[in-house]
C-alpha cells in the first residue's frame, strides 16, 4: 500500500459535512461503531470518520469492525489501512456462512438472510462495546435501488433513512447517503486504495446459488433513467425529502372527515 496522504475531494467533504449537520448524525460524546466490510463504500466512510475525529470541533469515539462470515477472507489490507489512519479495529469471527449453508433452499437468494445476520452481529458487538450508534456506508445509489425495489417488488414506499433508531435502542446512521457511487469509485481510484475483489461476500463463494438478479435489473433500470434524464437522481433525492403522505392511499394519513 502506498504511503502518500489520502486525498478526499472538496465535494465529498462538503456533501458529507452537510449531511452530518442536517441530521446530527455524529455529535459530542457519541460512541460510533463502523461496519467496515473492506469494500469501497466502507473504506471511504472509515477515512471520513478518521478525518472527522481529527478535525471536528466536538469529541466522539469510533471503532471499525469487520464481520468475518466463518469461511475466512482477505483482511490484511483492512488492518493495514486502519493502522495507517489510526483507527481502532476488530475482526469479529462468526458462523454466518455455516448457518447459510445449513438453511439454504434451492433457488433461494440468501442476500437478505445474510444481511440480517450480519446486521445482528454488528448490533451485538455495538451493544457489548457500549456504542450508541452504528455507522453504515450506504450511498444515494443504494437508497435509489432500495426505493425502486420496494416499489416494484414489495409494494411499499420505503428507502434508506440517514438515521433511524433500531428496536435495541441503537441509532443506525448513514453518513454517505447523499453521495453518488461514482464519487466513491473515483475516491478509491485516485488514492490507489486496494479493495478485495469479492469484498468477502458469501454469495460469491457459492456456485449453486441464485444470483440477486432483481437488484442488477434495478441498477440497469436506474442507469437507463438517468441516461434519459441527467437530473433524475437529484430529483429523486429531493422527492425522498419531500413526502406528501396525504396524497397516497394509506388511510392512516388521509385527511379525516368530521
N, C-alpha and C positions, 0 to 999 in steps of 0.2 A: 504494500500500500504506500502510495506517495505521501510525503510528509508536508506538502505545501498546505497553506492555510485554506480552510474551507470557505468558499465564496457563496453567499446567498444573495440573490438578486434583490434590488430595492423593491421591486413589485411584489415578490413573495413576502418580504418583511412588512410591507405596507398592508397587504391583504390580511395576513395572519395577525398582525398587530391590531388592526381594526376589528377583526373577528373576536379577538380576546377581550377587547374593550367593550364591544357591543353586548356580548353575552356574559361578561365577567367570568370567563372560563377558569382562569387561574388568578388567584389573588393572595393577599397577605395571609401567611400561616397555612396555606394548603399543603397537603402531602399527596403527591401525584404518582401513581404507578403507570408507566408507559408499556403498553403491549407492543413489544419490538420483535416482529417476525423476521426481520432481516431483509424484507422487500423494500422497494424503492420508497414507498409512501412512509413507512415507519422509520426508515433511516433519515429521511428529511425531518420528520417530526422530532426525532431524537436530537438532531442538530439544532433545530429551532429552540427546543426546551433547554438545551445546554447554553445557548446564547442568551435566552431569556433569564436563566438562572444567574448569568454573569452580569447582565446589564439592567435588569428590571429594577425600578425604584421600590420594590417590595421583596420580601423574603419568602421563599417557599422551598419545599424539598421535592425531589423527584428521583425515581429509580426506574431503570429499564428491566423488563423481564421477558424472556423468550420461553414459550411453551414448547417443550420437546414432546412429540407425539408418541414416543416409545419405540421408534424404529431407527433412531439415530438421525444424523443430518450434518450439514455443514455450518458450523457455528463459529469457527475460529475468526473469521473476518468480522463478525459482530462483536466478539470480545475485544479484538484489536481496535475497532472503531470507537467503542465505548471508552477504552483505556486512553485513546488519543484525545478524546473530548472530556475526559474526567468524569464520565457518567457512571454512577454505581450500577452494577449489573448482576443479574442472576439468571441462570439457566434452570428451568423447572422441569424435571423429568416426570412424565405421566404415562398412563397406559391407554391413551386415547386410540391409538392405532389398533391395539388388541381388541378394544371394545367395538370399534368399527367393523373389524373382521368377524367378530362373534355375532354381530347383529345385522350384517349386510343381507339385503334381499335382492334377488336377481332383478336387474333392470331399474333399480332404485338409484337415486342420486344422493350421495352421503354428505354433500356440502353443508346443508342446513344442520344436520345432526352433529357433524364435526364442529361447525361454528358454535353451536350451543355448548358443546363440551369444552371447547377452547375458552369461550367466554366464562364458563363456570370455573375453569382453572384459574383464570385471571381474577375473578371475583374472590375465590378462596384465598389466593395469595395477597390480594389487596386488603381484605379484612384481617387476615393474620398479621399483616405488617402495619396495621393502624392507618392505612391510607384512606383518605376521604374522597379521592377522585381517581378514575381510571381513564387514561387518555388513549384514544384510538385514532388511527390515521386515515379515516375515510375522507374522500375529497368530493368535489362537486359532481364529477362524472359518476362516482358511486351513488350519490344521492339521486341523480337523474335516473340511473339504471334501477335503483330501488323503487322509485316513484312509478316508473313505467311498467315494471314487472308486477308491482302490486295492482296497478290499474288494469293491466291486460290479462293477468293470470289469477289474481287473488280477489278481485272485485273490491278493492279498498283504495281510498285516497290516503296514502301513507308514504313517508320517506324517512330520512335520517336527520333528526334534530341536532343542532350544535351542542345541546346539553339536555340531559334528562336524568331523573332520579330513578334508579333501579329499586326493585322491591326490597333489597337488602340494605337500603339506605345510602349506597354509593352513588355519587354523581358520575355519569359517563360523559366525557367531553370529546369533541371532535374539532381541534384547532385548525385543521386543514380544510374544513368543509366548504369554503368558498374558493379554494384553489382548483385549477384545472389539472387534469392528469398530465397533460403535455408540459406544464410548467415543472412538475416534479421530475419527469423524464429528462428535461433539459438540465435541471439542477444536478442530477446524478451523472449525466454525461459530461458536463462542463468540469465537474470536480473529479472525474475518473474514479468514482466510488464503485467498488466491486459489489455485485449482488449475486447470490447463488442462483443458478439457472431455474430451479423449480421452487425457490423460496421455502423449501422443506414442506411443500404442500402434499398431504397424504393422497389426494386423488390422483396425483401424477405417478404414484407408486403402483397403481392398480390397473393392470391391463384389461381386466374384465369389467371395469366399472363404466356405467353410463355417464358420459360427459355432460356438464351443465349447459346444454345447447340453448336453453331459454335465455340465459344471460348473454351468451355470444350473439344470439339473434337480436336481443335488445340493444347491445352495443352497436351492432351494424345499423339497426333502425335509427338510433340517435345520431350516428355518424352521417347517415343519409339526410336526416332532417336538418342537421347543421350545414351540410353542403348546400342545401336549398335555401336556408335562412341563416346567414352568418351570426345573427343576433339571437339564435334560438336558446342557447344556454344562458345568456344574460337575461332573457325574458323569463325563462323557467326559474332562475334564481329569484327574480322579483316576485313571480307568481307564488312561490313557496313561502314568501314572506307577506303575502297579501291575500289571505284566505277569507272568502265571504261565505261563512258557514250557512247562513240562511238562504243561500242561492242554490243549495244542493238538496238532496232528497232525504236526509236524515231528520226524522221527526223531532229529535231532541233539540234541534237548532232552528226549526221553523218558527216564524212569528206566531205567537199564541193569540187565539181569539178570545174575546171577552166571554 
